[in-house]
Amino acid sequence: MGQSRAASGSPASRDHGRYIRAGDLVVVFASRDKTPIPLTITPGEFLTNVFGHFSHDDMIGLPYGSKMISRNGRGYLYLLRPTPEVWTTALPHRTQILYAPDMSFITMKLNLGPGSRVIEAGTGSGSFSHFLGRTVGRGSAPTSNVEATASEQAETRGQVVRNWKGLPNEMQTSSRGTRDPNKATEAEESTAGTSSSAETGAATQTNGGSASAPIDGTVPDLEGKLWSFEFHAGRAEKARVEFAAHGLDRVATLTHRNVCKDGFGLSDAADAVFLDLPAPWEAVPYAAVALRRKTLGRICCFSPCIEQVLKTVAALTENGFSDIETFESLVKTHESTSMGPEVTIDEAIDRIKEVERRKEARRLTQIERSRMAKDLDDGAPGSSRAQSSQPSEGPDGGGEGLESGDPSNPLAEPAKKRKRPESDPAAESDNEGESSTAAADAARTIAITKRKARQLQQQKQQSTPFQAATVYSRPYHEMRGHTSYLTFATLLPRDMEKAGGGDVRS
């Protein structure tokens, strides 16, 4: 890690976008069964979880995607660069969100790309807003001039930001089930006030006292645009702060407005409209006005209930939309694993029997070694059992005589300390030889048993034909199922210019 931090201090010509800096937002991935968490790199702070203790100072200077080991060596985690797909899995949930399968399908059906202009009604948690901003935004122009002026750098600056800045960490995780997500903390209120005062231009548009105030739909050539609308004031303010920190305000304009009653405030401006509302059929007439009149307009309505779909289809038909179709996106995630060749039941039984035979052979060998060691220990001249087995001799040499230390014997001499009989060196060498011979025999028996088992296994492997590994695929036990119905429709151009004079796009 020290080398990575040292590398970040290289000359200015180095691409610092690859490395984590103080204030950057990273997504911490710990394991597959734990939800990734957003983390703002703050010098002096620490991240502590079940995998260990991680210092923010150690993260500074590491490349995005690095594997970081905890200080106590108990575990590790990955520091990922935030992208719309990664952010969707880690963002604070304020409302139900869209996931990558739905977002990709919607983007494809609406024919969106760099330079497109799109309206989103229902910002919510901002999951789809980040995805749309990257899709329609213009990328940065490549340049190798590190001494370019500020104006030149502004001209080459794109609408899509690679490194996101983070909010205070208490705001990143505050709405992940710990409290009411619609109630702002003091840190959020102060940050929101600072961010709102710093923002300028179209990116900070609000109602301004008139709920139906028009919005400036002017967009520079070759640049994309996202107009996002949210009717809930608290969620709109939080999303505005996130957009500014993540650099999404370069391409997106967030407005607090109830579009079902007051409309979008746009006319002949957008290429596509996406409605994620409780009653999308009420906003369909305003969507027809906001779509460009000289090109083919597209609309998508996201509804969880089929009753909403029926009302939306009726409203689309009444307002001149055609090619109406509804989809339900269901995703089933599978886990693919590779296993060894399949074996028959007879082969499995033979393997179990072979294992049991080897276990029994080892057990008998251990018993024999233990018995031989015990016999050798009992037969040693200086052993306690050998001494206790010898009867004591009396004065006449009999075994029942009185010992010299017996007080009942008047002729007994004072008891003397019994000396340990001296061992015979020849006998000891014979015993050691027998012990080493027994140990060698036991080791030889074990070696023969293992060698025979290996030979049998090798013979069986040679006689068995080669079988490729089998790949199994099974779905996860927990998957996201039905989310909503997606209703698409198109609006044909209404102002077609005569041949040779027109900007007609499909």
Secondary structure, DSSP 8 states (H G I E B T S, - for coil): -HHHHHHTTS-TTS-GGGB--TTBEEEEE--TTS--EEEE--TT-EEEETTEEEEHHHHTT-BTTEEEE-TTSS-EEEEE---HHHHHHHS--SS----HHHHHHHHHHTT--TT-EEEEE--TTSHHHHHHHHHHS--------TT--HHHHHHH--SS-SS-B---HHHHSTTSSSS-TTS--HHHHHHHHHHHHH--GGGG---TT-TT--------TT--EEEEEES-HHHHHHHHHHHHHTTGGGTEEEEE--HHHH--S-SS-BSEEEE--SSGGGTHHHHHHHB-SSS-EEEEEEESSHHHHHHHHHHHHHTT-EEEEEEE-----EEEEEE-----HHHHHHHHHHHHHHHHHHHHHHHHHHHHHHHHHHT-TTSHHHHHTS----TTS-TT---TT-TT-TT-------------HHHHHHHHHHHHHHHHHHHHHHHHHHHHHHHHHHHHHHHS-----EEEEEE-SS------EEEEEEE--SS---TTS-----
